[in-house]
Every structure is written in structure tokens, then in C-alpha cells.
Amino acid sequence: MSDRDTVVVNDGGSGMGVILGVIAVTLVLAGLWYFLIGPGAGTGSTTTPTDVDVNVSLPSIAPEAS
């Protein structure tokens, strides 16, 4: 009486796309950290002097005696 067959569609995947997406997002975030606030930020010299000796001879400003 019925000429129709039941069709079952299984759309399950392996999840490889999700794994690759997580890896890609992790790499992008690591790159942003490195170039924006990490060691590759380019803020100049990484060595700072520990001993700074400043010798300045200042002129004496004494009031004149009148």
C-alpha cells in the first residue's frame, strides 16, 4: 500500500573542524600577546641601567648684600 521508503540521514562529523578552530584561535591569541604586550612589543632596549650617577654643579644663588 505504501511506496515510500524511510530515509535516515546521519550528519555526525568527526569534530576535526572544531579542533582546528581551537588551535587557530590559540595561535592568533598567542601572536597578539607576543606582539602587543609580550617580548616582541618593541618597547626599545630591554636592559635598564641599575646605577645612575648624576653629577650636576649648580650655581649658587645668594642674595646680594646692600
Backbone atoms as SQL, in Angstrom:
CREATE TABLE atoms (id INTEGER PRIMARY KEY, chain TEXT, resi INTEGER, resn TEXT, atom TEXT, x REAL, y REAL, z REAL);
INSERT INTO atoms VALUES
  (1, 'A', 1, 'MET', 'N', 0.805, -1.173, 0.000),
  (2, 'A', 1, 'MET', 'CA', 0.000, 0.000, 0.000),
  (3, 'A', 1, 'MET', 'C', 0.869, 1.266, 0.000),
  (4, 'A', 2, 'SER', 'N', 2.064, 1.239, 0.649),
  (5, 'A', 2, 'SER', 'CA', 2.930, 2.405, 0.716),
  (6, 'A', 2, 'SER', 'C', 4.141, 2.190, -0.184),
  (7, 'A', 3, 'ASP', 'N', 4.421, 3.165, -1.075),
  (8, 'A', 3, 'ASP', 'CA', 5.554, 3.080, -1.982),
  (9, 'A', 3, 'ASP', 'C', 6.763, 3.889, -1.484),
  (10, 'A', 4, 'ARG', 'N', 6.673, 4.454, -0.310),
  (11, 'A', 4, 'ARG', 'CA', 7.739, 5.321, 0.192),
  (12, 'A', 4, 'ARG', 'C', 8.640, 4.558, 1.155),
  (13, 'A', 5, 'ASP', 'N', 9.974, 4.850, 1.037),
  (14, 'A', 5, 'ASP', 'CA', 10.941, 4.254, 1.950),
  (15, 'A', 5, 'ASP', 'C', 11.346, 5.307, 2.983),
  (16, 'A', 6, 'THR', 'N', 11.698, 4.861, 4.149),
  (17, 'A', 6, 'THR', 'CA', 12.171, 5.763, 5.196),
  (18, 'A', 6, 'THR', 'C', 13.658, 6.015, 4.980),
  (19, 'A', 7, 'VAL', 'N', 14.053, 7.300, 4.906),
  (20, 'A', 7, 'VAL', 'CA', 15.443, 7.668, 4.689),
  (21, 'A', 7, 'VAL', 'C', 15.986, 8.256, 5.987),
  (22, 'A', 8, 'VAL', 'N', 17.049, 7.678, 6.490),
  (23, 'A', 8, 'VAL', 'CA', 17.690, 8.155, 7.705),
  (24, 'A', 8, 'VAL', 'C', 18.997, 8.829, 7.309),
  (25, 'A', 9, 'VAL', 'N', 19.150, 10.103, 7.708),
  (26, 'A', 9, 'VAL', 'CA', 20.352, 10.854, 7.380),
  (27, 'A', 9, 'VAL', 'C', 21.146, 11.047, 8.661),
  (28, 'A', 10, 'ASN', 'N', 22.397, 10.603, 8.650),
  (29, 'A', 10, 'ASN', 'CA', 23.272, 10.761, 9.810),
  (30, 'A', 10, 'ASN', 'C', 24.318, 11.810, 9.451),
  (31, 'A', 11, 'ASP', 'N', 24.222, 13.017, 10.045),
  (32, 'A', 11, 'ASP', 'CA', 25.129, 14.106, 9.725),
  (33, 'A', 11, 'ASP', 'C', 26.228, 14.269, 10.763),
  (34, 'A', 12, 'GLY', 'N', 26.560, 13.257, 11.488),
  (35, 'A', 12, 'GLY', 'CA', 27.602, 13.366, 12.509),
  (36, 'A', 12, 'GLY', 'C', 28.978, 13.456, 11.875),
  (37, 'A', 13, 'GLY', 'N', 29.815, 14.356, 12.405),
  (38, 'A', 13, 'GLY', 'CA', 31.163, 14.512, 11.880),
  (39, 'A', 13, 'GLY', 'C', 32.182, 14.058, 12.907),
  (40, 'A', 14, 'SER', 'N', 33.430, 14.193, 12.535),
  (41, 'A', 14, 'SER', 'CA', 34.490, 13.749, 13.433),
  (42, 'A', 14, 'SER', 'C', 34.908, 14.836, 14.416),
  (43, 'A', 15, 'GLY', 'N', 34.530, 16.092, 14.179),
  (44, 'A', 15, 'GLY', 'CA', 34.912, 17.170, 15.066),
  (45, 'A', 15, 'GLY', 'C', 36.272, 17.761, 14.737),
  (46, 'A', 16, 'MET', 'N', 36.829, 17.411, 13.584),
  (47, 'A', 16, 'MET', 'CA', 38.147, 17.908, 13.204),
  (48, 'A', 16, 'MET', 'C', 38.117, 19.417, 12.991),
  (49, 'A', 17, 'GLY', 'N', 37.019, 19.951, 12.496),
  (50, 'A', 17, 'GLY', 'CA', 36.905, 21.390, 12.287),
  (51, 'A', 17, 'GLY', 'C', 36.965, 22.167, 13.590),
  (52, 'A', 18, 'VAL', 'N', 36.346, 21.639, 14.623),
  (53, 'A', 18, 'VAL', 'CA', 36.366, 22.299, 15.932),
  (54, 'A', 18, 'VAL', 'C', 37.784, 22.285, 16.507),
  (55, 'A', 19, 'ILE', 'N', 38.463, 21.184, 16.362),
  (56, 'A', 19, 'ILE', 'CA', 39.834, 21.080, 16.872),
  (57, 'A', 19, 'ILE', 'C', 40.746, 22.055, 16.137),
  (58, 'A', 20, 'LEU', 'N', 40.637, 22.119, 14.814),
  (59, 'A', 20, 'LEU', 'CA', 41.451, 23.055, 14.041),
  (60, 'A', 20, 'LEU', 'C', 41.100, 24.503, 14.367),
  (61, 'A', 21, 'GLY', 'N', 39.829, 24.780, 14.624),
  (62, 'A', 21, 'GLY', 'CA', 39.411, 26.125, 15.005),
  (63, 'A', 21, 'GLY', 'C', 39.991, 26.550, 16.338),
  (64, 'A', 22, 'VAL', 'N', 39.999, 25.655, 17.309),
  (65, 'A', 22, 'VAL', 'CA', 40.568, 25.964, 18.624),
  (66, 'A', 22, 'VAL', 'C', 42.070, 26.208, 18.505),
  (67, 'A', 23, 'ILE', 'N', 42.747, 25.409, 17.704),
  (68, 'A', 23, 'ILE', 'CA', 44.190, 25.600, 17.501),
  (69, 'A', 23, 'ILE', 'C', 44.453, 26.939, 16.819),
  (70, 'A', 24, 'ALA', 'N', 43.657, 27.288, 15.816),
  (71, 'A', 24, 'ALA', 'CA', 43.844, 28.552, 15.102),
  (72, 'A', 24, 'ALA', 'C', 43.609, 29.749, 16.028),
  (73, 'A', 25, 'VAL', 'N', 42.567, 29.708, 16.835),
  (74, 'A', 25, 'VAL', 'CA', 42.287, 30.803, 17.768),
  (75, 'A', 25, 'VAL', 'C', 43.400, 30.922, 18.794),
  (76, 'A', 26, 'THR', 'N', 43.912, 29.807, 19.280),
  (77, 'A', 26, 'THR', 'CA', 45.011, 29.832, 20.250),
  (78, 'A', 26, 'THR', 'C', 46.266, 30.460, 19.642),
  (79, 'A', 27, 'LEU', 'N', 46.575, 30.106, 18.393),
  (80, 'A', 27, 'LEU', 'CA', 47.743, 30.685, 17.732),
  (81, 'A', 27, 'LEU', 'C', 47.580, 32.184, 17.499),
  (82, 'A', 28, 'VAL', 'N', 46.391, 32.612, 17.135),
  (83, 'A', 28, 'VAL', 'CA', 46.156, 34.043, 16.919),
  (84, 'A', 28, 'VAL', 'C', 46.283, 34.806, 18.230),
  (85, 'A', 29, 'LEU', 'N', 45.719, 34.291, 19.300),
  (86, 'A', 29, 'LEU', 'CA', 45.818, 34.962, 20.600),
  (87, 'A', 29, 'LEU', 'C', 47.256, 35.001, 21.099),
  (88, 'A', 30, 'ALA', 'N', 48.012, 33.929, 20.896),
  (89, 'A', 30, 'ALA', 'CA', 49.416, 33.920, 21.302),
  (90, 'A', 30, 'ALA', 'C', 50.217, 34.941, 20.494),
  (91, 'A', 31, 'GLY', 'N', 49.947, 35.054, 19.211),
  (92, 'A', 31, 'GLY', 'CA', 50.627, 36.043, 18.385),
  (93, 'A', 31, 'GLY', 'C', 50.291, 37.463, 18.797),
  (94, 'A', 32, 'LEU', 'N', 49.026, 37.722, 19.094),
  (95, 'A', 32, 'LEU', 'CA', 48.635, 39.052, 19.561),
  (96, 'A', 32, 'LEU', 'C', 49.316, 39.394, 20.878),
  (97, 'A', 33, 'TRP', 'N', 49.352, 38.458, 21.798),
  (98, 'A', 33, 'TRP', 'CA', 50.032, 38.711, 23.079),
  (99, 'A', 33, 'TRP', 'C', 51.502, 39.015, 22.840),
  (100, 'A', 34, 'TYR', 'N', 52.158, 38.241, 22.003),
  (101, 'A', 34, 'TYR', 'CA', 53.593, 38.406, 21.779),
  (102, 'A', 34, 'TYR', 'C', 53.910, 39.778, 21.190),
  (103, 'A', 35, 'PHE', 'N', 53.132, 40.202, 20.204),
  (104, 'A', 35, 'PHE', 'CA', 53.451, 41.446, 19.517),
  (105, 'A', 35, 'PHE', 'C', 52.875, 42.677, 20.200),
  (106, 'A', 36, 'LEU', 'N', 51.856, 42.529, 21.041),
  (107, 'A', 36, 'LEU', 'CA', 51.267, 43.703, 21.685),
  (108, 'A', 36, 'LEU', 'C', 51.810, 43.968, 23.082),
  (109, 'A', 37, 'ILE', 'N', 51.910, 42.935, 23.922),
  (110, 'A', 37, 'ILE', 'CA', 52.360, 43.163, 25.301),
  (111, 'A', 37, 'ILE', 'C', 53.493, 42.252, 25.727),
  (112, 'A', 38, 'GLY', 'N', 53.916, 41.358, 24.860),
  (113, 'A', 38, 'GLY', 'CA', 54.967, 40.412, 25.227),
  (114, 'A', 38, 'GLY', 'C', 56.347, 40.914, 24.862),
  (115, 'A', 39, 'PRO', 'N', 57.301, 39.997, 24.756),
  (116, 'A', 39, 'PRO', 'CA', 58.681, 40.385, 24.473),
  (117, 'A', 39, 'PRO', 'C', 58.881, 40.972, 23.079),
  (118, 'A', 40, 'GLY', 'N', 57.981, 40.773, 22.170),
  (119, 'A', 40, 'GLY', 'CA', 58.130, 41.318, 20.833),
  (120, 'A', 40, 'GLY', 'C', 57.441, 42.653, 20.643),
  (121, 'A', 41, 'ALA', 'N', 57.060, 43.303, 21.727),
  (122, 'A', 41, 'ALA', 'CA', 56.306, 44.552, 21.633),
  (123, 'A', 41, 'ALA', 'C', 57.146, 45.699, 21.093),
  (124, 'A', 42, 'GLY', 'N', 58.469, 45.605, 21.129),
  (125, 'A', 42, 'GLY', 'CA', 59.320, 46.638, 20.566),
  (126, 'A', 42, 'GLY', 'C', 59.349, 47.910, 21.380),
  (127, 'A', 43, 'THR', 'N', 59.451, 47.795, 22.669),
  (128, 'A', 43, 'THR', 'CA', 59.464, 48.977, 23.529),
  (129, 'A', 43, 'THR', 'C', 60.849, 49.564, 23.672),
  (130, 'A', 44, 'GLY', 'N', 61.802, 49.098, 22.914),
  (131, 'A', 44, 'GLY', 'CA', 63.150, 49.629, 22.979),
  (132, 'A', 44, 'GLY', 'C', 64.083, 48.642, 23.639),
  (133, 'A', 45, 'SER', 'N', 65.085, 49.175, 24.292),
  (134, 'A', 45, 'SER', 'CA', 66.093, 48.342, 24.929),
  (135, 'A', 45, 'SER', 'C', 65.505, 47.614, 26.130),
  (136, 'A', 46, 'THR', 'N', 65.862, 46.357, 26.247),
  (137, 'A', 46, 'THR', 'CA', 65.346, 45.581, 27.366),
  (138, 'A', 46, 'THR', 'C', 66.245, 45.680, 28.588),
  (139, 'A', 47, 'THR', 'N', 67.449, 46.234, 28.418),
  (140, 'A', 47, 'THR', 'CA', 68.343, 46.375, 29.560),
  (141, 'A', 47, 'THR', 'C', 68.192, 47.763, 30.140),
  (142, 'A', 48, 'THR', 'N', 68.047, 47.830, 31.446),
  (143, 'A', 48, 'THR', 'CA', 67.925, 49.108, 32.118),
  (144, 'A', 48, 'THR', 'C', 69.130, 49.288, 33.021),
  (145, 'A', 49, 'PRO', 'N', 69.682, 50.492, 33.069),
  (146, 'A', 49, 'PRO', 'CA', 70.836, 50.698, 33.944),
  (147, 'A', 49, 'PRO', 'C', 70.420, 50.598, 35.405),
  (148, 'A', 50, 'THR', 'N', 71.281, 49.971, 36.184),
  (149, 'A', 50, 'THR', 'CA', 70.956, 49.802, 37.596),
  (150, 'A', 50, 'THR', 'C', 71.582, 50.890, 38.455),
  (151, 'A', 51, 'ASP', 'N', 72.668, 51.530, 37.961),
  (152, 'A', 51, 'ASP', 'CA', 73.327, 52.568, 38.733),
  (153, 'A', 51, 'ASP', 'C', 73.434, 53.824, 37.871),
  (154, 'A', 52, 'VAL', 'N', 72.705, 54.858, 38.258),
  (155, 'A', 52, 'VAL', 'CA', 72.727, 56.106, 37.525),
  (156, 'A', 52, 'VAL', 'C', 73.361, 57.156, 38.422),
  (157, 'A', 53, 'ASP', 'N', 74.473, 57.709, 37.970),
  (158, 'A', 53, 'ASP', 'CA', 75.187, 58.716, 38.745),
  (159, 'A', 53, 'ASP', 'C', 75.064, 60.052, 38.021),
  (160, 'A', 54, 'VAL', 'N', 74.389, 60.990, 38.649),
  (161, 'A', 54, 'VAL', 'CA', 74.188, 62.299, 38.043),
  (162, 'A', 54, 'VAL', 'C', 74.925, 63.326, 38.890),
  (163, 'A', 55, 'ASN', 'N', 75.977, 63.909, 38.314),
  (164, 'A', 55, 'ASN', 'CA', 76.723, 64.979, 38.967),
  (165, 'A', 55, 'ASN', 'C', 76.415, 66.278, 38.247),
  (166, 'A', 56, 'VAL', 'N', 75.763, 67.173, 38.947),
  (167, 'A', 56, 'VAL', 'CA', 75.397, 68.458, 38.368),
  (168, 'A', 56, 'VAL', 'C', 75.919, 69.544, 39.295),
  (169, 'A', 57, 'SER', 'N', 76.703, 70.457, 38.746),
  (170, 'A', 57, 'SER', 'CA', 77.183, 71.601, 39.530),
  (171, 'A', 57, 'SER', 'C', 76.203, 72.745, 39.336),
  (172, 'A', 58, 'LEU', 'N', 75.484, 73.075, 40.376),
  (173, 'A', 58, 'LEU', 'CA', 74.501, 74.148, 40.305),
  (174, 'A', 58, 'LEU', 'C', 75.133, 75.460, 40.761),
  (175, 'A', 59, 'PRO', 'N', 74.788, 76.533, 40.107),
  (176, 'A', 59, 'PRO', 'CA', 75.318, 77.827, 40.541),
  (177, 'A', 59, 'PRO', 'C', 74.677, 78.238, 41.869),
  (178, 'A', 60, 'SER', 'N', 75.445, 78.980, 42.657),
  (179, 'A', 60, 'SER', 'CA', 74.920, 79.443, 43.920),
  (180, 'A', 60, 'SER', 'C', 74.093, 80.690, 43.713),
  (181, 'A', 61, 'ILE', 'N', 72.913, 80.714, 44.258),
  (182, 'A', 61, 'ILE', 'CA', 72.037, 81.893, 44.154),
  (183, 'A', 61, 'ILE', 'C', 71.942, 82.475, 45.553),
  (184, 'A', 62, 'ALA', 'N', 72.880, 83.354, 45.843),
  (185, 'A', 62, 'ALA', 'CA', 72.912, 84.010, 47.150),
  (186, 'A', 62, 'ALA', 'C', 72.418, 85.437, 46.983),
  (187, 'A', 63, 'PRO', 'N', 71.679, 85.949, 47.945),
  (188, 'A', 63, 'PRO', 'CA', 71.210, 87.325, 47.836),
  (189, 'A', 63, 'PRO', 'C', 72.388, 88.293, 48.011),
  (190, 'A', 64, 'GLU', 'N', 72.353, 89.355, 47.255),
  (191, 'A', 64, 'GLU', 'CA', 73.419, 90.357, 47.344),
  (192, 'A', 64, 'GLU', 'C', 73.216, 91.216, 48.587),
  (193, 'A', 65, 'ALA', 'N', 74.311, 91.552, 49.237),
  (194, 'A', 65, 'ALA', 'CA', 74.257, 92.409, 50.417),
  (195, 'A', 65, 'ALA', 'C', 74.171, 93.863, 49.967),
  (196, 'A', 66, 'SER', 'N', 73.261, 94.616, 50.538),
  (197, 'A', 66, 'SER', 'CA', 73.163, 96.014, 50.128),
  (198, 'A', 66, 'SER', 'C', 73.501, 96.945, 51.255);
